[in-house]
Amino acid sequence: MEVAVKEGKYIYCIIAADVTKTFGPLGIGGRGDEIYTICFNDIAAVVSNSPVKKYSLSRENLIPHERVIEEVMKTYTVLPVRFATITEDEDETRVRKILEREYDRFVDSLKNMEGKKELGLKAIFKEEVIYKDILGKYEDIRLLKEKLAALPPEKTYYQRMEIGERVKAASEKEKEKCKGDILNTLSPLAVEVKTNNTYGELMIFNAAFLVKKDKEPEFDQKVEELNTKYGDKIKFKYVGTLPPFNFVNLVIETGKY
C-alpha cells in the first residue's frame, strides 16, 4: 500500500498585494503546481501546494525555487523566503497566521526594498594575460625564470616551486589592488554591497550590489568604464535584475505559528 504523503504550502516569497493572483504552473517538485498568492491585508505570500518533505539543496530544486521568485519579481518587489519553507497543513490558515503575526516586519522590509534591485558582478583574471603581466611587473620572478630556463628541469625542482610561490603571491597582490579599485568605484552607487566566496585561482571577487533603480544607468556606465580600463586582463561577468537573495532571505519557522 502507498503511504499518503502529507500536503502543505511551499512559500517562495512575500510581496505587497491585496488580491489573489496566479503566476502559472511553476511549482517546485515537478508536479506542475500552480503558483498563487495568499493575502492578508495588503501583503501576500506567494505559494504552491507541495508535499511536506525535505527538498535537497540541489540544482534540480533550486532552479524552480528561484524561477518562481524571478517571475514574481517582474511585477512586484519581493522578499525571498529561505529555500524549502513549507507549512505542514493543506489549508491556508497557517500562511495567513504567519502574515498576520509578521505583518510589521514584512511591511518594513518591503518598504526597505522598494525601488531597489540586486546586481551581480564577478571579476576574473584572464589566465594567458595575467602571468605575462606579472613577469613584466616583478623583475625578481622574471630573472629567476630566465636563469632556470637554461638548466635541466631535474636540477631546478625547488627553484621552480619557489617561482610558483612567488607568482601566487604576486597574483594575490594584483587581485587586492584591482579589487580595491573596482569596489571603490562601484560601492558609492550602491545602498549595500556583499562580497561572496570566490572560486578558482583567477577570480578576483564575486560581489552583489543592492542598487536603487534610478542609479542603475550610472552603475552600468561605471561597469563599462571598468571594462574599458581592465578589459585586456580581466573578464567581467555582470548580471542585472536578480532577486535580492544576498540581501533578504526570510527565515520562517512554520511550526511556531
Phi, psi and chi 1 to 4 in degrees:
 res  aa     phi    psi   chi1   chi2   chi3   chi4
   1 MET       -  139.4  -71.4  179.0   62.1      -
   2 GLU   -79.7  136.7  -72.4 -171.0    9.4      -
   3 VAL   -83.9  129.1  177.8      -      -      -
   4 ALA   -65.1  130.1      -      -      -      -
   5 VAL   -90.8  130.2  178.3      -      -      -
   6 LYS   -66.4  139.2 -165.3  174.4 -177.2 -177.2
   7 GLU  -103.0  145.7  -71.4  -78.3  -47.2      -
   8 GLY  -142.2 -167.2      -      -      -      -
   9 LYS  -114.0  122.3  -57.3  -64.2 -179.0 -169.0
  10 TYR   -87.0  123.4 -172.4  107.8      -      -
  11 ILE  -100.8  122.9  -52.7  175.3      -      -
  12 TYR   -95.5  -45.3  -61.7   88.0      -      -
  13 CYS  -163.7  169.4   56.9      -      -      -
  14 ILE  -115.1  138.3  -54.8  -63.0      -      -
  15 ILE  -135.7  168.4   63.1  174.3      -      -
  16 ALA   -91.7  107.9      -      -      -      -
  17 ALA  -161.0  144.8      -      -      -      -
  18 ASP  -123.1   10.8   55.9    6.7      -      -
  19 VAL  -130.7  150.7  -66.7      -      -      -
  20 THR   -70.1  132.9  -58.7      -      -      -
  21 LYS  -138.6  147.4 -177.9  170.7  173.5   57.8
  22 THR  -114.4  154.2   59.2      -      -      -
  23 PHE  -126.7    7.9  -63.7   91.3      -      -
  24 GLY   106.9  168.4      -      -      -      -
  25 PRO   -82.7   65.6   31.1  -34.0      -      -
  26 LEU  -107.6    8.4  -54.8  172.6      -      -
  27 GLY   -57.3  148.9      -      -      -      -
  28 ILE   -63.5  149.2 -167.7  169.6      -      -
  29 GLY   103.9   -7.7      -      -      -      -
  30 GLY    77.5   12.8      -      -      -      -
  31 ARG   -93.3   -8.0  -54.9 -170.6  -49.8 -175.1
  32 GLY    76.6   29.7      -      -      -      -
  33 ASP   -66.2  139.7  -72.4  -64.0      -      -
  34 GLU   -69.9  139.8 -175.1   69.4   32.3      -
  35 ILE   -93.7  129.6  -55.7  -61.7      -      -
  36 TYR  -152.4  171.6   66.0   99.7      -      -
  37 THR  -102.3  145.3   54.5      -      -      -
  38 ILE  -116.6  120.0  -62.8  174.1      -      -
  39 CYS  -102.7  151.7  -58.7      -      -      -
  40 PHE  -142.4  120.1  172.7   78.5      -      -
  41 ASN    52.0 -119.1  -71.6   -8.0      -      -
  42 ASP  -109.6   19.6   53.9   -6.1      -      -
  43 ILE  -125.6  162.6   63.1  171.1      -      -
  44 ALA  -149.4  151.3      -      -      -      -
  45 ALA   -99.3  136.2      -      -      -      -
  46 VAL   -94.1  120.0  176.1      -      -      -
  47 VAL  -136.1  169.9  -52.6      -      -      -
  48 SER  -144.3  161.2   69.7      -      -      -
  49 ASN   -67.9  148.7  -66.5  -25.0      -      -
  50 SER  -160.3  147.7  166.3      -      -      -
  51 PRO   -61.7  146.7  -15.6   26.7      -      -
  52 VAL   -79.4  102.1  177.1      -      -      -
  53 LYS  -153.8  167.7   57.9  177.2  -80.9 -171.7
  54 LYS   -92.4  111.7  -72.3 -173.4  176.7  179.3
  55 TYR   -81.2  129.2  -75.2   95.0      -      -
  56 SER   -69.3  150.2   62.6      -      -      -
  57 LEU   -81.0   67.0 -160.2   62.0      -      -
  58 SER  -114.5  161.6   64.8      -      -      -
  59 ARG   -57.0  -38.8 -177.7  176.6  171.4   79.2
  60 GLU   -58.7  -34.1 -179.4 -173.9    4.1      -
  61 ASN   -94.4  -35.3  -68.4  -36.0      -      -
  62 LEU   -66.8  -37.3  -77.7  169.9      -      -
  63 ILE   -61.0  -50.0  -74.2  176.2      -      -
  64 PRO   -65.1  -34.9   14.6  -26.1      -      -
  65 HIS   -58.3  -48.6  172.0   85.5      -      -
  66 GLU   -72.1  -35.6  -67.3  173.7    3.2      -
  67 ARG   -62.5  -40.3 -173.7 -179.8  -67.1  135.4
  68 VAL   -60.7  -47.4  168.6      -      -      -
  69 ILE   -64.0  -39.1  -62.5  171.6      -      -
  70 GLU   -63.7  -38.4  -72.3  167.6    1.8      -
  71 GLU   -65.4  -45.9 -179.3   62.9   30.8      -
  72 VAL   -64.3  -36.7  176.1      -      -      -
  73 MET   -65.3  -17.6 -159.6 -178.0   80.6      -
  74 LYS   -62.8  -24.6  -68.4  175.7 -177.6  177.1
  75 THR  -118.0  -29.8  -45.8      -      -      -
  76 TYR  -126.4  155.1  -63.7   91.7      -      -
  77 THR   -71.5  132.7  -63.8      -      -      -
  78 VAL  -118.6  145.9  -61.1      -      -      -
  79 LEU  -112.0  100.2  -57.8  179.1      -      -
  80 PRO   -60.8  140.4  -22.7   33.9      -      -
  81 VAL  -103.1  146.2  173.5      -      -      -
  82 ARG   -52.3  137.9 -175.0  171.8   62.6  176.2
  83 PHE   -48.6  138.3  173.6   75.8      -      -
  84 ALA    65.3   41.7      -      -      -      -
  85 THR   -94.2  114.1  -62.5      -      -      -
  86 ILE  -133.0  132.0  -50.7  170.2      -      -
  87 THR   -80.7  151.0   63.6      -      -      -
  88 GLU   -98.4   33.7  -65.6 -165.8   11.4      -
  89 ASP  -144.9  152.7   40.6   19.9      -      -
  90 GLU   -81.4  -26.7 -160.4  168.0   -9.9      -
  91 ASP   -84.1 -178.0   67.0   21.1      -      -
  92 GLU   -96.4    1.7  -59.5  177.9   -5.0      -
  93 THR   -59.8  -45.7  -53.6      -      -      -
  94 ARG   -64.2  -40.6 -177.1   86.5   55.5  107.7
  95 VAL   -64.5  -42.9  175.6      -      -      -
  96 ARG   -64.5  -35.7  -74.4 -157.9  171.3   86.6
  97 LYS   -65.3  -39.8 -163.4  173.8  -74.1 -175.2
  98 ILE   -61.5  -46.9  -69.2  167.6      -      -
  99 LEU   -61.6  -39.5  -66.2  172.4      -      -
 100 GLU   -66.4  -48.7 -178.4  178.9    3.0      -
 101 ARG   -70.8  -32.2  -71.2 -156.4 -165.0  165.4
 102 GLU  -101.4   15.0  -59.4  -66.2  -18.6      -
 103 TYR   -52.4  -52.4  179.8   81.2      -      -
 104 ASP   -61.9  -43.2  -69.8  -18.2      -      -
 105 ARG   -62.2  -45.9  176.2  165.5   72.8  110.4
 106 PHE   -66.1  -42.0  -68.4  165.4      -      -
 107 VAL   -63.0  -44.4  167.4      -      -      -
 108 ASP   -60.8  -43.3  -73.4  -13.6      -      -
 109 SER   -66.5  -39.2  -64.6      -      -      -
 110 LEU   -64.0  -41.0  -76.5  164.3      -      -
 111 LYS   -63.5  -39.0  -75.7  178.0 -178.5  173.8
 112 ASN   -65.3  -34.4 -174.9   49.5      -      -
 113 MET   -91.6   -9.4  -66.9  -57.3  -62.6      -
 114 GLU   -58.0  131.9 -177.1   69.5   34.8      -
 115 GLY    74.8   15.1      -      -      -      -
 116 LYS  -124.6  157.7  -57.7 -179.2 -177.4  113.1
 117 LYS  -145.7  156.7   64.9 -163.7  -45.6 -172.9
 118 GLU   -93.2  132.6  179.1  174.8  -39.3      -
 119 LEU  -120.6  134.5  -55.2  172.4      -      -
 120 GLY  -110.8  139.5      -      -      -      -
 121 LEU  -140.3  127.1 -175.4   67.3      -      -
 122 LYS  -116.2  141.5  -64.9  174.2 -174.8  171.6
 123 ALA  -123.4  128.3      -      -      -      -
 124 ILE  -134.3  129.1  -54.3  160.0      -      -
 125 PHE   -63.8  141.5  -83.5  136.1      -      -
 126 LYS   -80.5  117.0  -64.9  177.7  179.7  176.9
 127 GLU   -56.2  -44.5 -173.9  173.0   11.5      -
 128 GLU   -69.5  -18.1   68.1  -81.5    9.3      -
 129 VAL   -99.0  -41.5  177.2      -      -      -
 130 ILE   -64.3  -36.0 -172.9   58.3      -      -
 131 TYR   -71.4  -35.5  -66.6  125.4      -      -
 132 LYS   -64.0  -40.1  -74.4 -178.5 -176.3  176.7
 133 ASP   -62.5  -42.2 -168.9   54.9      -      -
 134 ILE   -65.3  -43.3  -74.0  171.0      -      -
 135 LEU   -62.7  -32.7  -71.2  175.5      -      -
 136 GLY   -73.4  -32.0      -      -      -      -
 137 LYS   -90.8  -31.5  -76.0 -176.5  178.8  177.8
 138 TYR  -110.6   97.1  -63.7   81.7      -      -
 139 GLU   -63.1  -37.9 -170.1  177.9   12.1      -
 140 ASP   -60.2  -39.1   60.6  -39.0      -      -
 141 ILE   -69.1  -43.9  -62.4  174.3      -      -
 142 ARG   -63.0  -44.2 -172.0 -180.0   74.5 -106.3
 143 LEU   -65.5  -41.0  -68.6  174.5      -      -
 144 LEU   -65.4  -40.6 -177.8   56.3      -      -
 145 LYS   -62.7  -42.4 -165.7  173.9 -170.7  -46.8
 146 GLU   -65.3  -38.1  -70.9  171.3   -5.1      -
 147 LYS   -63.6  -42.2  178.9 -178.0  174.6 -177.5
 148 LEU   -75.5  -22.4  -62.0 -175.6      -      -
 149 ALA   -61.0  -27.7      -      -      -      -
 150 ALA   -87.7   -6.3      -      -      -      -
 151 LEU  -102.5  153.8  -60.5  172.9      -      -
 152 PRO   -62.7  136.9  -16.9   28.2      -      -
 153 PRO   -54.6  -36.5  -24.9   33.3      -      -
 154 GLU   -67.6  -15.5   63.9  -88.0   12.0      -
 155 LYS  -100.0    0.8  -68.1 -173.7  177.0 -179.3
 156 THR  -125.2   21.1   59.2      -      -      -
 157 TYR   -54.6  -51.8  175.4   77.1      -      -
 158 TYR   -70.7  -34.5  -68.2  106.1      -      -
 159 GLN   -66.4  -37.7  -68.2   94.6  -32.6      -
 160 ARG   -67.1  -35.3  -77.3 -174.6  -75.0  114.7
 161 MET   -60.9  -40.9  -69.5  -98.1  -62.1      -
 162 GLU   -65.6  -40.7 -176.9 -175.2  -14.3      -
 163 ILE   -59.7  -43.8  -73.6  178.8      -      -
 164 GLY   -57.2  -43.6      -      -      -      -
 165 GLU   -66.5  -39.9  -69.6  -59.6  -41.3      -
 166 ARG   -66.9  -40.7  -71.2 -168.0 -168.7 -174.5
 167 VAL   -63.5  -41.6  167.8      -      -      -
 168 LYS   -61.8  -45.1 -174.4  177.7  178.3 -178.8
 169 ALA   -64.2  -40.7      -      -      -      -
 170 ALA   -65.6  -39.2      -      -      -      -
 171 SER   -62.5  -43.2  177.2      -      -      -
 172 GLU   -63.1  -39.0  -69.9  -59.0  -41.5      -
 173 LYS   -63.9  -43.3 -169.9  173.7  178.4 -179.5
 174 GLU   -66.4  -37.8  -68.4  -59.9  -53.2      -
 175 LYS   -58.5  -49.6  -84.1 -174.8 -167.6  177.2
 176 GLU   -62.1  -38.2  -72.5  -55.8  -50.0      -
 177 LYS   -64.5  -48.7 -163.2 -175.6  -60.6 -178.7
 178 CYS   -67.5  -42.9  -66.3      -      -      -
 179 LYS   -57.9  -45.9  176.9 -179.1  176.3 -178.9
 180 GLY   -60.1  -45.0      -      -      -      -
 181 ASP   -65.5  -44.7 -177.9   37.7      -      -
 182 ILE   -66.3  -46.7  -65.6  166.5      -      -
 183 LEU   -67.6  -35.8  -71.0  179.5      -      -
 184 ASN   -66.3  -27.9  -74.6  -20.0      -      -
 185 THR   -75.5  -40.4  -59.9      -      -      -
 186 LEU   -93.5  -32.5  -63.0  175.5      -      -
 187 SER   -57.4  -38.4  -65.2      -      -      -
 188 PRO   -61.2  -19.1  -24.9   35.6      -      -
 189 LEU   -90.3   -3.4  -62.5  172.9      -      -
 190 ALA  -110.3  149.1      -      -      -      -
 191 VAL   -74.2  -35.7  176.6      -      -      -
 192 GLU  -153.5  149.1 -164.8  176.0  -21.2      -
 193 VAL  -131.2  137.3 -179.2      -      -      -
 194 LYS  -128.5  124.8 -177.2  174.9 -179.7 -176.1
 195 THR   -97.3  128.8   52.5      -      -      -
 196 ASN  -102.7  173.1  -64.7  -49.9      -      -
 197 ASN   -61.1  142.8  -68.1  -25.1      -      -
 198 THR   -96.4  163.6   58.1      -      -      -
 199 TYR  -139.8  142.2   46.9   88.7      -      -
 200 GLY    82.6  156.5      -      -      -      -
 201 GLU   -72.6  -19.5  -66.4 -178.7   -0.3      -
 202 LEU   -96.8  -13.1  -62.3  171.9      -      -
 203 MET   -74.3  126.6 -175.9  172.3  -76.4      -
 204 ILE   -83.4  -48.2  -58.9  162.4      -      -
 205 PHE  -160.2  164.2   71.0   82.3      -      -
 206 ASN  -138.2  101.8  173.4   17.4      -      -
 207 ALA  -126.3  152.2      -      -      -      -
 208 ALA  -118.9  138.3      -      -      -      -
 209 PHE  -122.5  127.4  -59.0   83.2      -      -
 210 LEU   -92.5  113.2 -173.1   64.1      -      -
 211 VAL  -124.6  136.9  176.9      -      -      -
 212 LYS   -65.2  141.3  -70.6 -178.0  178.6  177.5
 213 LYS   -58.8  -33.5  -71.7  178.5 -178.0  176.1
 214 ASP   -74.1  -11.9   60.5   -0.2      -      -
 215 LYS   -94.0   -8.7  -72.3  -76.9 -174.5 -177.5
 216 GLU   -60.9  -43.5 -172.1 -179.5    5.2      -
 217 PRO   -58.7  -40.3  -24.8   35.1      -      -
 218 GLU   -66.9  -39.3 -171.0  178.0   -7.6      -
 219 PHE   -62.9  -45.2 -167.7   93.5      -      -
 220 ASP   -56.2  -43.6  -69.1  -12.9      -      -
 221 GLN   -63.4  -41.5  178.6   61.7   35.4      -
 222 LYS   -65.6  -38.8  -71.9  -65.5 -178.1 -174.9
 223 VAL   -63.3  -40.3  171.0      -      -      -
 224 GLU   -64.4  -40.1 -171.4   54.6   44.8      -
 225 GLU   -64.4  -39.9  -71.6  172.8   10.0      -
 226 LEU   -65.9  -36.5  -71.9  166.0      -      -
 227 ASN   -64.7  -38.5 -171.6   46.9      -      -
 228 THR   -66.5  -39.6  -59.0      -      -      -
 229 LYS   -70.6  -42.3 -179.0  177.3 -179.2  179.4
 230 TYR  -113.5    0.2  -70.5  108.7      -      -
 231 GLY   -58.3  -21.2      -      -      -      -
 232 ASP   -71.0  -25.7   59.3  -29.3      -      -
 233 LYS  -126.7   -8.0   66.9  177.7  179.2  179.8
 234 ILE  -125.3  134.0  -65.2  175.8      -      -
 235 LYS   -99.7  125.9  178.8  168.0   62.0  178.0
 236 PHE  -101.9  135.8  -69.6   99.0      -      -
 237 LYS  -116.9  106.5  -68.7 -174.8  177.6  179.8
 238 TYR  -112.2  123.4 -179.1   38.2      -      -
 239 VAL  -125.5  126.8 -175.6      -      -      -
 240 GLY  -109.2  168.0      -      -      -      -
 241 THR    54.2   56.3  -42.0      -      -      -
 242 LEU   -97.9  149.6  -65.8  165.6      -      -
 243 PRO   -58.6  145.8  -22.5   33.1      -      -
 244 PRO   -78.7   54.3   29.9  -35.4      -      -
 245 PHE   -60.5  -31.1  -68.9  121.3      -      -
 246 ASN   -77.7  -14.2  -79.3  -76.3      -      -
 247 PHE  -119.5  -17.0  -56.3   99.3      -      -
 248 VAL  -139.3  128.2 -179.4      -      -      -
 249 ASN  -150.2   82.8 -173.5   25.0      -      -
 250 LEU   -63.4  127.7  -68.3 -179.8      -      -
 251 VAL  -100.3  115.6  176.7      -      -      -
 252 ILE  -119.9  110.7  -59.9  172.1      -      -
 253 GLU   -86.2   93.1  -63.9 -178.3   25.6      -
 254 THR   -60.1  -27.5   59.3      -      -      -
 255 GLY   -69.1  -13.7      -      -      -      -
 256 LYS   -84.4   -8.0  -71.3 -175.4  174.6 -179.8
 257 TYR  -106.7      -  -60.0   89.1      -      -
